[in-house]
């Protein structure tokens, strides 16, 4: 979805209805504002960051073998 919005004289924008519906956000919802090079990214602020991040990139750790990685790191502390 690509929609054009206009920055108001108070430096405000309106999040288009289609985007609000897709993200299931409404009045009072906090958004995180991320800047990346030449763009701004708005994402809904999670209610609970711990729950939101739980399991993130678990497929990467399965391939690497997290238990083995941790053991190697801890063994290196003793050296």
N, C-alpha and C positions, 0 to 999 in steps of 0.2 A: 504494500500500500504506500503510495506516495501522494502527499497532499501538501499544498502550499499554505502557510499561515503568515500573518503579518505582525511584526513587532509594533505594539502600540506606542504612543507618546510616553507612556509610563514603563516602557520596556517589558510589557507583558504579552503573552500569546494565549490563544484559546486552543486547547487540545481538541482536535476534531472528534465529533460524535463517534465515527467509525472506530477510531483508535481507543476512545474511552470504553466502548462496548467490547472490543476485542480484548482489552486488558482488564475488563471488569473493574474499572475505577470510577469514582464519582466525587462529588463535593467533599472536601475535607481530607481526601486521600493524599498522603505525602508521596512525592516523587523524588527519586535521587537524580541529580543532574551531573552527568559525566561529560567531560570535554575530552575529545580525542582528535588531536591535530586540527583539522579544519571542520569538525562537526561537533554537535551537541547531542547527547543521547539521554533521553528521559526514561527511567524505569520505575515501576511502582516500588516503594520502600517496603521491604518485607516486615511483617509484624514481629517475626522472631528470626534473627539472623542465624542462630545456631541451627534451627530446624531447616531454614532455607538452604544452608550450606551443607547439611548432612548428606553424605554420599556423593558429593561433588567429585567428579573425575574418578569414580571408583573403578571404572574400566582400566584406567591408566595404572592404578596401583595393583590391580589383579595381574596385569601383564608383567609388571616389575617385581611382583612378589613383595608386598609391603613388609611382611614378617622377616623375610630374608634381608631386606634392605635395612630395617631397624637393627637387626642383629649385627650386621656388618658395621653399621655406624657406631653402635655401642661397644663393639669389640675394638674399634679404632680409638675410643677414648682411653682405653687401658694402655695403649702403646705410647 
